[in-house]
Amino acid sequence: MNYITSHTGEFAALAVAIFWTVTALAFESASRKVGSLTVNILRLIMAFFFLGIYTLITNGHFLPLDASIHNWLWLGLSGIVGLVLGDYFLFRSYPLIGSRFAMLIMTLAPPLAAIFGYFILGESLNLMQMTGMIIVIFGISLAIFNKPVSGERLSIKISPAGLLFAFIGAIGQGLGIVLSKYGMEEYDAFASTQIRIIAGIAGFSILITLLRRWGNVAAALKNPPAMKALTVGAIFGPFLGISFSLLAVRHTQAGIASTIMAIVPVLILAPSAWIYKEKITAVEIAGAIISVAGVAFFFI
């Protein structure tokens, strides 16, 4: 029991990785039907209500009205940085450099989180933890870069804009999780998530208005298969996933939590093979084993 308590943050981060694996599969299905921008705002709106109902039952508040100005300011900023800018620029990078290369660059999010955590929170990693981070990132990179993507060819001509967008996405994720920890303090993790969600909804609303995409959002509401996938994704993503990510950073360093949560590309190999009949290669299996071995370093 003491062992579990001492590694609460690490176990919470593992739960996040599992939740986000389910989310990735659900949102991939929904995005094919209604588009990624529509998926982004609808997932947040659904999560807002799920979180409100949960906090109403547990804390007696549908809205986080008992949060401090500090909570609202920094959690709101983390929502804009992580949920809006991070995700938007990541999706913008896909058509320019391909999902493989974009995801490879996104492996920079954990070390960036560790760097931001050092300067903003005063956190530091010991040699064992740094070794674990390097091993995990190497394993993830091995699995991602070897993964064949239908219709996507690796080219030495890489778009500078695509690289920049993916890097901004990595910064958004790394900085967003650190700002979340700074803004949350001792406040409830689920209510903290709702503040981030509110900021995310506001940010995406502005973006969708500027791009004149509200018609697409309205059309998605009339698409039952898409809404079913969206509901599953919203439950395991912004509701459970983001909330548990805040629990993770409350109990461990932001860099460690970010590293463990980043193993989604490895965890998703098996369900992708089962659902989409994708072939898993020996290199991907090796990458998965290496990543798991790296995660084990955080529990030693």
C-alpha positions, 0 to 999 in steps of 0.5 A: 500500500505504501508503494502505491501511495508513493507512486500515485502520480506515476500510476495516475499518468499510466491511467491517463495513457490508457484513457488517451489510447481509447480517446485516440481511437474514438476521435480518429473515427469521429474526425474522419466523419466530421473533421478535427476542428469540430471534434475538438470543440464538441469533445470539450463541450461534452466534457464540460457537462460531464465534469459539471455533473461530477463536481455537483455530486462530489463538491456541490458545485456545477461550476468551479465558483469556489476557485481562486483568481490564481486558479482561474488565471493560470488554469485558464492560460494552461487550457489555451496553451495546451488544449487550443494552441497545442492541439491546433498546431499539431493538427495543422502539421499533419498535412505538411509533414505527415503524422509520423514525423509530427508525432516524432516531434511531439516526443519532445513534449516530455523533456520540454515539460521537464525544462519548464518544470525546472524554471517555473516549478523548481522541479528537477529529475535525478539520473535514474529518472532522466535515464527513464525519460530518454529510454521511453522517448527512444522506444516511442520514436522507434515505434512511431517512425517505423509505423507505416501510414497508408498513403504517406511516404517519408520524404527528405523534403520536410516543410519548415512550417510543418516542423514549426507547427509540430514543435509549437504543438509540443511546446503547448503540451509541455508548457500546458501541463506545467501551467496546470500544476502551477495553477491547480495548487491544492484545488480539486483536480476535476474542477481544475480540469473544468476551468481548463475546458472552459478556456479551451471552449472559448479559444476554439469558439473564437477559432471556429468563428474566424474560420466560419466553421459553425456549420460543420459543428451543427452538421456533426450534431446530426451524425449519430455515428460521429456523436457516439464516437465523440461521446466515448472520446469525451469521457476518456479524454478531456473528462477522465484523461485531463483530470487524471493528468492533473492528479499525476502532476500533483503527485510527481514531477511534470516531466515524469508524468508527461513522459509516462502519458506520452506512451499512447503511440505504443499502447495503441499498437495492439488495439489498432491491429485488432480494430483496423487489422494493422500489422505490427512489425518487430521494430514496433514491438521492440519500441514498445518493450523499450518504452515499457522498460523506460517507464519502469525506471520511474517506479524504482 
